[in-house]
Amino acid sequence: MPWSAERLNWRRACSGGACVEVAITGTAVHLRDSTDPDGDHLVFDRDTWAAFLHQIRAGEFDIPAR
């Protein structure tokens, strides 16, 4: 089912001055750049999104300190 970005309930998340907006539906998670709300957005199935969050929480994307 196609989604209209205007009809989604977007929530903003910020860290270190960078922000994204996320909208969750029954089957998908939508992600967009908060500085370009009229631009394109990414869509992930909920299982893929959950795996991504798990990797973040496990520190898999952390950059080692120098």
C-alpha positions as a printed Julia matrix, in Angstrom:
66×3 Matrix{Float64}:
  0.0    0.0    0.0
  1.5    3.36  -0.96
  1.82   5.94   1.8
  1.46   9.69   1.52
  4.18  11.41   3.58
  1.77  14.22   4.43
 -0.67  11.82   6.11
  1.88  10.09   8.36
  2.32  11.04  12.03
  5.96  12.18  12.04
  8.02  12.36  15.26
 11.36  14.11  15.48
 14.47  12.57  17.04
 17.67  14.58  17.53
 21.19  13.73  18.64
 24.24  15.97  18.5
 22.35  18.64  16.57
 21.27  16.28  13.77
 17.58  15.42  13.47
 15.51  12.87  11.61
 11.78  12.27  11.6
 10.21   8.84  12.0
  6.65   7.7   11.32
  5.51   4.21  12.3
  2.59   2.43  10.64
  1.22  -1.06  11.14
  3.73  -2.65   8.77
  6.48  -0.11   8.14
  8.78   2.52   9.6
  9.29   5.68   7.54
 12.38   7.85   7.97
 13.09  11.32   6.56
 15.48  14.24   6.96
 13.86  16.82   9.23
 15.38  19.66   7.19
 13.65  18.41   4.02
 10.14  17.27   5.0
  8.92  17.53   1.4
 11.75  15.38   0.09
 11.88  11.63  -0.32
 11.81   9.3    2.66
 13.03   5.79   3.34
 10.69   2.92   4.24
 11.74  -0.13   6.26
  9.74  -3.17   7.26
  9.38  -3.41  11.02
 11.69  -6.45  11.35
 14.51  -4.67   9.53
 14.02  -1.56  11.67
 14.08  -3.64  14.88
 17.33  -5.31  13.77
 18.85  -1.9   13.03
 17.91  -0.57  16.48
 19.37  -3.71  18.07
 22.67  -3.09  16.25
 22.74   0.53  17.43
 22.09  -0.48  21.04
 24.82  -3.14  20.81
 27.31  -0.49  19.71
 27.95  -2.03  16.31
 28.16   1.4   14.65
 30.24   3.11  17.34
 33.44   4.75  16.17
 36.44   3.85  18.36
 37.95   6.77  20.29
 41.39   7.85  19.15
